[in-house]
């Protein structure tokens, strides 16, 4: 007989348990006996079965001894009963666990111990555990309270005969015109919505129609179809829609066209020489073909697009890359000056704000967002100096250019930042002055710079994190105060004739519905949203009516009219073009994308000196 069972804890005996019975001095009676389904055991030479179900081993020892005496087999037997195997208290753990199993409850067992034996919950586990007791009673155990909150109230005891089932979490299914269709978990901690599901699918695929449907299972095998106004939800014009488990979110793809009406993409790309034999991609022009059909007027393209590529050269190491700066004094003798040596609180605050400004500008330039100082900045600084002197402002300010195309301006400390795309389309110097004056007003009013960026580690971010964390738009109250200050600056400036600037504002307002991405600011203040245009309505009101069919009225220029980018060094230069007379109003092309045509020169091989 295997004595290992003697180490098992003693507890009430049940059906199918294996008992190790030992009778001292009677080896023929020492044996292992399995308890029958009726809860009884039978010993050799003992006629009557012995009822053991529900009894402890010590009680069974007494019953066996009495049966041996009654059968006149032994006079005073010494009987020992131990449990060799338990089979009457199975606990099953199934469902969303890493290793489903069935084991016997030995002594006191808890729910957490049972889950630990199953190697814990799997990633598919749902928000609750179903515990079925003998007799059919079902208890629902919340996973968060059991595991996350470690609430002992929910760590219930198991005596055997229980079934622990962990249902998998619900899923929502995203299909159609998204980048990565699939099934995604419905978390219990928060509501799963249409926007969250699209984000889990990594966004919409190109050329999405933004029309979507929710297919939801109904009663009696039916299915409900729910229309989702995805475009309005993404534009924050409609509330997000909640999804339930097993919902199917289908994002409708673009409609298929017939062979004759099918659209094609055409692109033209250019490489530029970056020195020696190194040529790098710099510009791509895309146009979608539109066929007018026989007998119809010539159709315009469905869309045109420019792609500019820059920032090929690795940025040099700057102070932004270091957590500390070390200053080593010269060994030669130094003579202290008699100037005041202490720093006032005001001077300290200004120095701290300048440090934040320098850190932000350095990080933006390092990430390829901000152009290095150059000829374009000098032109902008001239206009700003004219505004400062004429308005008698006691401030310092200078300009930098954002390399991106979307129209925006913002101020960081004493620095005015204006996007390359906005400079491109401004029709004249007075329009440029108005754009710069709107940010100069923030500086003149002393509005604060976010000083947390004075700590160098606050700008040690990836380029993606820069776009997420750097936001320089001003609150509405500051924007209103700055707009009033802008009016006073412009009235005192050499740019008092703001007729063209007003026409530019009218053109922005007229084209705003067709240019949502071009007018969407990335880092700073939007210049073409309804609130911004309302604040500058006085300039637009003083301008003549907008007449786009009038050949001599230029309200805005096409993109790329003013500035060109060196793709290797990010350096900006002013465009130098031949003057051309307009032949028709359509050639004005305000805010439009045009093809790239480069001035080509023949590359001569370098001469080899003998």
C-alpha positions as CSV (number, residue, x, y, z in Angstrom):
1,X,0.0,0.0,0.0
2,X,1.3,3.4,-0.9
3,X,1.7,5.5,2.3
4,X,1.8,8.8,0.4
5,X,-1.9,9.2,0.9
6,X,-1.3,9.6,4.6
7,X,0.0,13.1,3.9
8,X,-3.3,14.3,2.4
9,X,-5.5,16.4,4.7
10,X,-8.2,14.6,6.5
11,X,-11.7,15.6,5.5
12,X,-15.1,14.1,5.0
13,X,-15.0,11.0,2.7
14,X,-17.0,11.0,-0.5
15,X,-17.8,8.7,-3.5
16,X,-14.8,7.5,-5.6
17,X,-12.3,8.4,-2.9
18,X,-9.5,5.9,-2.4
19,X,-9.0,4.8,1.3
20,X,-5.7,3.3,2.6
21,X,-6.8,0.9,5.3
22,X,-4.2,-0.7,7.6
23,X,-5.0,-3.4,10.3
24,X,-2.2,-4.0,12.7
25,X,-1.1,-7.7,12.6
26,X,-3.5,-8.6,9.8
27,X,-1.8,-8.0,6.5
28,X,-4.6,-9.8,4.7
29,X,-6.9,-7.0,5.8
30,X,-4.5,-4.2,4.9
31,X,-5.4,-2.8,1.5
32,X,-6.6,0.2,-0.5
33,X,-10.4,0.4,-1.1
34,X,-12.3,2.6,-3.4
35,X,-15.5,4.1,-2.1
36,X,-18.5,3.2,-4.2
37,X,-20.9,5.6,-5.8
38,X,-23.3,4.7,-3.0
39,X,-20.7,5.9,-0.5
40,X,-19.8,2.4,0.9
41,X,-16.8,0.1,1.2
42,X,-16.5,-3.7,1.5
43,X,-13.8,-5.6,3.4
44,X,-12.9,-9.3,2.9
45,X,-14.6,-11.7,5.3
46,X,-17.0,-8.9,6.4
47,X,-20.5,-9.6,5.0
48,X,-22.0,-6.2,5.6
49,X,-21.0,-3.1,3.6
50,X,-19.7,-0.2,5.7
51,X,-21.3,3.3,5.1
52,X,-18.5,5.8,4.9
53,X,-19.9,8.7,2.9
54,X,-19.6,12.0,4.8
55,X,-17.5,10.5,7.6
56,X,-14.1,11.5,8.7
57,X,-11.2,8.9,8.5
58,X,-11.2,8.5,12.3
59,X,-14.9,7.7,12.3
60,X,-14.4,5.1,9.6
61,X,-11.6,3.5,11.7
62,X,-14.1,2.8,14.5
63,X,-16.7,1.4,12.1
64,X,-14.2,-1.0,10.5
65,X,-12.9,-2.2,14.0
66,X,-16.5,-2.8,15.1
67,X,-17.3,-4.7,11.9
68,X,-14.2,-7.0,12.4
69,X,-15.2,-7.7,16.0
70,X,-18.8,-8.3,15.0
71,X,-17.7,-10.8,12.3
72,X,-15.5,-12.5,14.9
73,X,-12.4,-12.0,12.7
74,X,-10.4,-10.1,15.3
75,X,-10.9,-9.5,19.0
76,X,-9.4,-6.0,19.5
77,X,-8.2,-4.8,16.0
78,X,-6.1,-1.7,15.7
79,X,-7.3,0.0,12.4
80,X,-5.8,3.0,10.7
81,X,-7.6,4.8,7.8
82,X,-6.0,7.4,5.5
83,X,-7.0,9.1,2.3
84,X,-4.9,7.9,-0.6
85,X,-6.8,9.8,-3.3
86,X,-9.6,12.3,-3.3
87,X,-12.0,12.0,-6.2
88,X,-15.2,13.3,-4.6
89,X,-14.4,17.0,-4.6
90,X,-13.5,18.0,-8.1
91,X,-13.1,21.7,-9.0
92,X,-13.2,22.5,-12.7
93,X,-11.7,25.7,-14.0
94,X,-12.6,26.5,-17.7
95,X,-13.1,29.3,-20.1
96,X,-10.7,32.2,-20.6
97,X,-7.8,30.9,-18.4
98,X,-4.4,30.0,-19.6
99,X,-4.5,26.3,-18.6
100,X,-8.0,24.9,-18.0
101,X,-8.0,22.0,-15.5
102,X,-9.9,19.9,-13.0
103,X,-8.4,19.2,-9.6
104,X,-9.5,17.9,-6.2
105,X,-10.2,20.2,-3.4
106,X,-7.7,19.3,-0.6
107,X,-8.5,21.1,2.6
108,X,-9.4,24.8,2.3
109,X,-9.3,26.0,-1.3
110,X,-10.2,29.6,-2.4
111,X,-11.2,31.0,-5.8
112,X,-7.9,32.7,-6.3
113,X,-6.0,29.4,-5.6
114,X,-8.2,27.7,-8.2
115,X,-7.4,30.4,-10.8
116,X,-3.7,30.2,-9.9
117,X,-3.7,26.4,-10.6
118,X,-5.1,27.4,-14.0
119,X,-2.1,29.7,-14.5
120,X,-4.3,32.8,-14.3
121,X,-6.7,34.6,-16.6
122,X,-5.9,34.9,-20.3
123,X,-6.0,38.1,-22.3
124,X,-9.5,37.2,-23.5
125,X,-11.0,37.1,-20.0
126,X,-14.2,39.0,-19.5
127,X,-15.2,41.3,-16.6
128,X,-16.7,38.5,-14.4
129,X,-16.3,34.9,-13.2
130,X,-19.2,32.5,-13.0
131,X,-19.0,30.1,-10.0
132,X,-21.5,27.2,-10.1
133,X,-22.0,25.6,-6.7
134,X,-23.2,22.0,-6.2
135,X,-27.0,22.2,-6.6
136,X,-26.8,24.6,-9.5
137,X,-26.5,28.0,-7.6
138,X,-24.5,30.4,-9.8
139,X,-22.5,33.3,-8.3
140,X,-21.1,36.2,-10.3
141,X,-17.6,37.4,-9.2
142,X,-16.4,40.7,-10.6
143,X,-12.8,40.3,-11.8
144,X,-11.8,43.9,-10.8
145,X,-12.9,43.5,-7.2
146,X,-11.4,40.0,-6.9
147,X,-8.0,40.8,-8.5
148,X,-7.4,44.5,-8.9
149,X,-9.1,45.6,-5.6
150,X,-8.0,42.4,-3.7
151,X,-11.3,42.4,-1.9
152,X,-11.3,39.3,0.4
153,X,-15.1,39.3,0.3
154,X,-15.0,38.0,-3.3
155,X,-12.2,35.4,-2.7
156,X,-14.8,32.8,-1.7
157,X,-14.0,29.3,-0.4
158,X,-14.4,26.2,-2.5
159,X,-15.3,22.8,-0.9
160,X,-15.4,20.7,-4.1
161,X,-17.9,20.1,-6.7
162,X,-17.8,23.7,-8.0
163,X,-17.3,24.8,-11.6
164,X,-15.4,28.0,-12.2
165,X,-16.0,29.4,-15.7
166,X,-14.4,32.6,-17.0
167,X,-16.4,33.8,-20.0
168,X,-14.4,35.6,-22.7
169,X,-14.8,39.4,-23.0
170,X,-17.2,40.7,-25.6
171,X,-15.8,41.8,-29.0
172,X,-16.7,44.4,-31.5
173,X,-15.8,43.7,-35.1
174,X,-14.6,46.5,-37.4
175,X,-14.6,45.9,-41.1
176,X,-14.7,47.9,-44.4
177,X,-12.6,50.9,-45.2
178,X,-10.3,51.0,-42.2
179,X,-6.5,50.3,-42.1
180,X,-6.6,47.2,-40.0
181,X,-10.0,45.4,-39.8
182,X,-10.4,43.0,-36.9
183,X,-12.1,42.0,-33.7
184,X,-11.4,44.2,-30.7
185,X,-12.1,43.6,-27.0
186,X,-14.9,45.5,-25.2
187,X,-13.5,46.6,-21.9
188,X,-15.6,46.7,-18.9
189,X,-13.9,49.8,-17.5
190,X,-15.3,52.2,-20.1
191,X,-17.7,52.5,-22.9
192,X,-16.6,51.3,-26.3
193,X,-17.7,53.8,-29.0
194,X,-17.5,54.1,-32.8
195,X,-14.5,56.5,-32.6
196,X,-12.6,54.2,-30.2
197,X,-13.3,51.2,-32.5
198,X,-12.0,53.2,-35.5
199,X,-8.9,54.1,-33.5
200,X,-8.3,50.5,-32.6
201,X,-8.4,49.7,-36.3
202,X,-5.7,52.4,-36.8
203,X,-7.9,54.9,-38.5
204,X,-9.7,55.1,-41.8
205,X,-8.1,53.9,-45.0
206,X,-7.4,56.5,-47.7
207,X,-10.4,58.1,-49.5
208,X,-12.9,56.9,-46.9
209,X,-16.4,58.0,-47.5
210,X,-17.0,58.4,-43.8
211,X,-20.3,56.6,-44.0
212,X,-20.7,53.7,-41.6
213,X,-23.2,51.2,-40.3
214,X,-23.6,49.2,-37.1
215,X,-25.0,45.7,-37.5
216,X,-26.4,44.5,-34.2
217,X,-28.0,41.1,-33.5
218,X,-31.7,41.3,-32.7
219,X,-34.3,38.9,-31.3
220,X,-35.2,35.7,-33.0
221,X,-32.1,35.6,-35.1
222,X,-32.8,39.0,-36.7
223,X,-30.3,41.8,-37.2
224,X,-30.7,45.6,-36.8
225,X,-28.8,48.0,-39.1
226,X,-28.0,51.4,-37.6
227,X,-26.7,54.3,-39.7
228,X,-23.7,56.2,-38.2
229,X,-22.9,59.7,-39.3
230,X,-19.2,59.2,-39.0
231,X,-18.2,62.4,-40.7
232,X,-20.3,64.5,-38.2
233,X,-18.8,62.5,-35.3
234,X,-15.3,63.1,-36.4
235,X,-16.0,66.8,-37.0
236,X,-17.5,67.0,-33.4
237,X,-20.9,67.9,-34.8
238,X,-22.7,64.8,-33.5
239,X,-22.2,62.7,-30.4
240,X,-20.2,59.5,-30.5
241,X,-22.2,56.3,-30.7
242,X,-21.8,53.4,-28.1
243,X,-21.1,49.9,-29.3
244,X,-22.3,46.7,-27.7
245,X,-20.6,43.3,-27.6
246,X,-20.7,41.5,-30.9
247,X,-21.6,44.6,-32.8
248,X,-20.2,44.9,-36.3
249,X,-19.0,48.3,-37.4
250,X,-18.8,48.5,-41.2
251,X,-17.1,51.6,-42.7
252,X,-18.3,51.9,-46.2
253,X,-15.6,52.0,-48.9
254,X,-15.7,54.5,-51.8
255,X,-18.3,53.5,-54.4
256,X,-17.1,51.5,-57.3
257,X,-17.2,53.2,-60.6
258,X,-17.9,51.8,-64.0
259,X,-14.9,51.3,-66.3
260,X,-15.6,54.5,-68.2
261,X,-16.0,56.6,-65.1
262,X,-13.2,55.1,-63.1
263,X,-10.7,57.5,-61.6
264,X,-7.0,57.1,-61.8
265,X,-4.1,58.7,-59.9
266,X,-1.2,60.2,-61.7
267,X,1.9,61.5,-60.0
268,X,5.1,63.4,-61.0
269,X,8.1,63.3,-58.6
270,X,11.4,65.1,-58.6
271,X,14.7,64.5,-57.0
272,X,17.2,67.3,-56.3
273,X,20.9,67.2,-56.0
274,X,22.1,67.4,-52.4
275,X,25.8,67.5,-53.3
276,X,28.1,65.3,-55.3
277,X,26.3,62.2,-56.5
278,X,23.6,62.4,-53.8
279,X,20.1,62.9,-55.2
280,X,17.1,62.9,-52.8
281,X,13.3,62.9,-53.4
282,X,12.0,66.4,-52.7
283,X,8.7,67.1,-54.4
284,X,5.7,65.0,-55.6
285,X,2.7,66.2,-57.4
286,X,-0.5,64.1,-57.6
287,X,-3.6,64.8,-59.7
288,X,-6.7,62.6,-60.0
289,X,-7.9,62.4,-63.6
290,X,-11.5,63.4,-64.4
291,X,-12.9,62.5,-67.8
292,X,-15.7,64.7,-68.9
293,X,-17.3,62.3,-71.3
294,X,-18.2,62.8,-74.9
295,X,-19.9,66.0,-75.7
296,X,-19.4,67.5,-72.2
297,X,-17.3,70.5,-71.1
298,X,-13.7,69.8,-70.0
299,X,-13.7,68.6,-66.4
300,X,-11.3,69.9,-63.7
301,X,-9.4,67.3,-61.7
302,X,-11.2,65.9,-58.7
303,X,-8.2,66.8,-56.6
304,X,-4.6,67.9,-56.7
305,X,-1.9,67.5,-54.1
306,X,1.7,68.5,-53.4
307,X,4.1,66.6,-51.2
308,X,7.3,68.2,-50.0
309,X,10.0,66.2,-48.3
310,X,12.8,67.8,-46.2
311,X,15.0,67.4,-43.2
312,X,17.4,64.9,-44.8
313,X,20.5,66.3,-43.0
314,X,20.9,65.2,-39.3
315,X,20.5,68.1,-37.0
316,X,23.7,69.0,-35.1
317,X,23.9,68.3,-31.4
318,X,22.6,71.2,-29.3
319,X,22.1,72.1,-25.7
320,X,18.6,70.5,-25.9
321,X,20.3,67.1,-26.0
322,X,22.0,67.6,-22.6
323,X,20.6,67.5,-19.1
324,X,23.4,69.7,-17.8
325,X,25.7,72.4,-19.0
326,X,29.2,72.7,-17.6
327,X,31.1,76.0,-17.4
328,X,34.8,75.9,-16.8
329,X,36.5,79.1,-15.7
330,X,39.8,80.2,-17.0
331,X,42.8,79.7,-14.7
332,X,43.9,83.3,-15.3
333,X,42.9,85.8,-12.7
334,X,39.4,87.4,-13.1
335,X,38.5,90.8,-11.9
336,X,35.0,91.3,-10.6
337,X,33.1,94.3,-11.9
338,X,31.4,96.8,-9.7
339,X,28.0,96.2,-11.4
340,X,25.1,94.8,-9.2
341,X,25.7,91.1,-8.7
342,X,22.2,90.1,-7.5
343,X,19.3,89.2,-9.7
344,X,15.8,90.6,-9.0
345,X,12.7,88.4,-9.0
346,X,11.5,90.2,-12.2
347,X,14.8,89.5,-14.0
348,X,14.7,85.9,-12.8
349,X,11.2,85.4,-14.2
350,X,12.1,87.0,-17.6
351,X,15.3,84.8,-17.8
352,X,13.2,81.7,-17.0
353,X,10.7,82.6,-19.8
354,X,13.5,83.2,-22.3
355,X,14.9,79.8,-21.4
356,X,11.6,78.1,-22.1
357,X,11.4,80.0,-25.4
358,X,14.9,78.9,-26.5
359,X,14.2,75.3,-25.5
360,X,11.0,75.2,-27.5
361,X,12.5,76.8,-30.6
362,X,15.5,74.5,-30.5
363,X,13.3,71.4,-30.3
364,X,11.1,72.6,-33.1
365,X,14.1,73.3,-35.3
366,X,15.7,70.0,-34.4
367,X,12.6,68.1,-35.3
368,X,12.4,69.7,-38.8
369,X,9.3,71.8,-37.9
370,X,11.1,75.1,-37.8
371,X,13.3,76.5,-40.6
372,X,16.9,77.7,-39.7
373,X,17.4,81.4,-39.7
374,X,17.8,82.9,-43.1
375,X,16.7,85.4,-45.7
376,X,13.0,84.9,-45.2
377,X,13.3,85.7,-41.5
378,X,15.1,88.9,-42.3
379,X,12.1,90.1,-44.4
380,X,9.7,89.2,-41.7
381,X,11.8,90.9,-39.0
382,X,11.8,94.1,-41.1
383,X,8.0,94.2,-41.2
384,X,7.8,93.5,-37.4
385,X,10.3,96.3,-36.6
386,X,8.3,98.7,-38.7
387,X,5.2,97.7,-36.6
388,X,7.1,98.1,-33.3
389,X,8.6,101.5,-34.1
390,X,5.4,103.0,-35.6
391,X,3.2,101.8,-32.7
392,X,5.9,102.8,-30.1
393,X,5.9,99.4,-28.5
394,X,8.5,98.8,-25.8
395,X,9.1,95.2,-26.8
396,X,11.5,93.0,-28.6
397,X,10.3,90.5,-31.2
398,X,11.6,88.5,-34.1
399,X,10.2,85.9,-36.5
400,X,10.7,82.3,-37.4
401,X,9.1,80.2,-40.1
402,X,7.2,76.9,-39.6
403,X,8.1,74.6,-42.5
404,X,4.6,73.1,-42.8
405,X,1.9,74.3,-45.2
406,X,-1.3,74.6,-43.0
407,X,-2.1,78.3,-42.3
408,X,-1.3,79.2,-38.7
409,X,0.6,81.7,-36.5
410,X,1.6,81.7,-32.9
411,X,4.0,83.4,-30.5
412,X,6.5,81.8,-28.2
413,X,7.9,84.4,-25.8
414,X,9.3,87.1,-28.0
415,X,9.2,85.0,-31.2
416,X,6.5,85.2,-33.8
417,X,6.1,81.9,-35.8
418,X,4.3,81.9,-39.1
419,X,3.8,78.9,-41.4
420,X,5.4,78.7,-44.8
421,X,2.1,78.0,-46.5
422,X,0.6,81.2,-45.1
423,X,3.5,83.3,-46.3
424,X,3.1,81.7,-49.8
425,X,-0.5,82.9,-50.3
426,X,-0.4,86.4,-48.8
427,X,-0.9,88.9,-51.6
428,X,1.2,91.8,-50.4
429,X,3.2,93.3,-47.5
430,X,0.1,94.8,-45.8
431,X,-1.5,91.4,-45.6
432,X,1.8,90.0,-44.1
433,X,1.9,92.9,-41.6
434,X,-1.6,92.1,-40.4
435,X,-0.8,88.4,-39.9
436,X,2.4,89.3,-37.9
437,X,0.6,92.1,-36.0
438,X,-1.9,89.7,-34.6
439,X,0.9,87.8,-32.9
440,X,2.9,90.9,-32.0
441,X,-0.2,92.0,-30.1
442,X,0.2,89.0,-27.7
443,X,3.8,89.9,-27.0
444,X,2.9,93.6,-26.5
445,X,0.2,92.6,-24.0
446,X,2.7,90.5,-22.0
447,X,0.8,87.3,-22.3
448,X,2.7,84.4,-20.8
449,X,4.8,81.6,-22.3
450,X,4.5,78.1,-20.9
451,X,7.5,78.1,-18.6
452,X,7.5,74.3,-17.8
453,X,9.6,74.0,-21.0
454,X,12.4,75.9,-19.3
455,X,13.4,72.5,-17.9
456,X,15.4,70.8,-20.7
457,X,13.9,67.4,-20.0
458,X,10.4,68.7,-20.9
459,X,11.4,69.0,-24.5
460,X,13.2,65.6,-24.8
461,X,10.4,64.1,-26.8
462,X,10.0,62.2,-30.0
463,X,8.8,64.1,-33.0
464,X,5.4,62.4,-32.7
465,X,5.2,63.5,-29.0
466,X,6.1,67.0,-30.0
467,X,3.0,67.2,-32.2
468,X,0.9,65.8,-29.3
469,X,2.3,68.0,-26.5
470,X,3.3,71.3,-28.2
471,X,0.2,73.5,-28.5
472,X,0.5,77.3,-28.5
473,X,-3.1,78.3,-29.3
474,X,-4.4,81.1,-27.0
475,X,-7.6,81.1,-25.0
476,X,-10.5,83.1,-26.3
477,X,-10.1,86.0,-23.8
478,X,-6.4,86.5,-24.8
479,X,-7.4,86.3,-28.5
480,X,-10.1,89.0,-28.1
481,X,-7.7,91.3,-26.3
482,X,-5.0,90.7,-28.9
483,X,-7.4,91.5,-31.8
484,X,-8.2,94.9,-30.3
485,X,-4.4,95.5,-29.9
486,X,-3.9,94.5,-33.5
487,X,-6.2,97.2,-34.7
488,X,-4.3,99.9,-32.8
489,X,-0.9,98.5,-34.1
490,X,-2.1,98.5,-37.7
491,X,-3.6,102.0,-37.5
492,X,-0.3,103.4,-36.3
493,X,1.8,101.5,-38.9
494,X,3.0,102.2,-42.4
495,X,0.5,99.6,-43.5
496,X,-2.7,101.6,-42.8
497,X,-4.1,100.8,-46.3
498,X,-5.4,97.3,-45.5
499,X,-7.7,96.9,-48.5
500,X,-5.7,93.9,-49.8
501,X,-5.5,92.4,-46.3
502,X,-9.3,92.7,-46.1
503,X,-9.7,91.1,-49.5
504,X,-7.5,88.2,-48.3
505,X,-9.7,87.7,-45.2
506,X,-12.8,87.7,-47.5
507,X,-11.1,85.1,-49.8
508,X,-10.3,83.0,-46.7
509,X,-13.9,83.1,-45.6
510,X,-15.1,82.3,-49.1
511,X,-12.9,79.3,-49.6
512,X,-13.0,78.0,-46.0
513,X,-15.5,75.1,-46.7
514,X,-13.3,73.7,-49.4
515,X,-10.0,73.9,-47.5
516,X,-10.6,72.2,-44.1
517,X,-7.1,70.6,-43.9
518,X,-5.2,73.6,-45.2
519,X,-6.9,75.8,-42.6
520,X,-6.5,73.4,-39.7
521,X,-3.6,74.6,-37.5
522,X,-1.1,72.1,-36.3
523,X,0.5,73.9,-33.3
524,X,-0.9,77.4,-33.0
525,X,-3.8,79.7,-33.7
526,X,-6.1,79.2,-36.6
527,X,-6.6,82.2,-38.7
528,X,-9.6,81.2,-40.7
529,X,-12.1,79.7,-38.2
530,X,-15.3,81.8,-37.8
531,X,-14.2,83.2,-34.5
532,X,-10.9,84.4,-35.9
533,X,-12.5,86.0,-38.9
534,X,-15.1,87.7,-36.7
535,X,-12.4,89.3,-34.6
536,X,-10.8,90.8,-37.8
537,X,-14.1,91.6,-39.4
538,X,-13.3,95.3,-39.3
539,X,-10.5,94.9,-41.8
540,X,-12.7,92.8,-44.2
541,X,-15.5,95.4,-44.0
542,X,-13.1,98.2,-45.1
543,X,-12.1,96.2,-48.2
544,X,-13.9,96.3,-51.6
545,X,-16.2,93.5,-52.6
546,X,-14.5,90.2,-53.5
547,X,-14.8,89.7,-57.3
548,X,-12.9,86.6,-58.2
549,X,-13.8,87.1,-61.9
550,X,-12.1,90.5,-61.9
551,X,-8.7,89.9,-63.4
552,X,-6.8,92.8,-61.6
553,X,-8.1,91.9,-58.2
554,X,-5.6,89.5,-56.5
555,X,-7.0,88.4,-53.1
556,X,-4.7,85.4,-52.5
557,X,-1.9,83.6,-54.3
558,X,-1.4,79.9,-55.1
559,X,0.7,77.8,-52.7
560,X,4.4,77.9,-53.4
561,X,4.3,81.5,-54.6
562,X,6.8,83.0,-52.1
563,X,9.1,80.5,-50.5
564,X,11.1,77.4,-51.5
565,X,12.6,74.8,-49.2
566,X,16.0,73.2,-49.4
567,X,15.2,69.5,-48.7
568,X,18.6,68.8,-47.3
569,X,19.2,71.7,-44.9
570,X,15.6,72.9,-44.4
571,X,16.8,76.4,-45.4
572,X,14.2,78.7,-46.8
573,X,14.8,81.1,-49.7
574,X,12.5,83.5,-51.5
575,X,11.2,82.4,-54.9
576,X,12.6,84.4,-57.8
577,X,10.3,84.2,-60.8
578,X,9.7,86.0,-64.1
579,X,6.7,88.3,-64.0
580,X,3.8,86.9,-66.1
581,X,0.6,88.7,-67.1
582,X,-2.6,86.9,-66.2
583,X,-4.7,85.9,-69.3
584,X,-7.9,84.8,-67.5
585,X,-9.4,85.0,-64.0
586,X,-8.9,81.2,-63.6
587,X,-5.1,81.8,-63.6
588,X,-5.3,83.6,-60.3
589,X,-5.7,80.2,-58.5
590,X,-6.1,81.5,-54.9
591,X,-4.9,78.9,-52.3
592,X,-4.6,76.3,-55.1
593,X,-2.0,73.5,-55.6
594,X,-0.1,73.6,-58.8
595,X,2.4,71.2,-60.5
596,X,6.1,71.3,-59.7
597,X,8.3,72.5,-62.5
598,X,11.9,72.9,-61.6
599,X,14.6,75.0,-63.2
600,X,17.0,72.4,-64.6
601,X,20.7,72.9,-65.2
602,X,23.2,70.5,-66.7
603,X,25.5,68.9,-64.2
604,X,29.1,69.1,-65.4
605,X,31.6,66.6,-64.2
606,X,34.3,68.1,-61.9
607,X,37.6,68.8,-63.8
608,X,40.5,66.7,-62.8
609,X,43.8,68.6,-62.3
610,X,46.9,67.0,-63.8
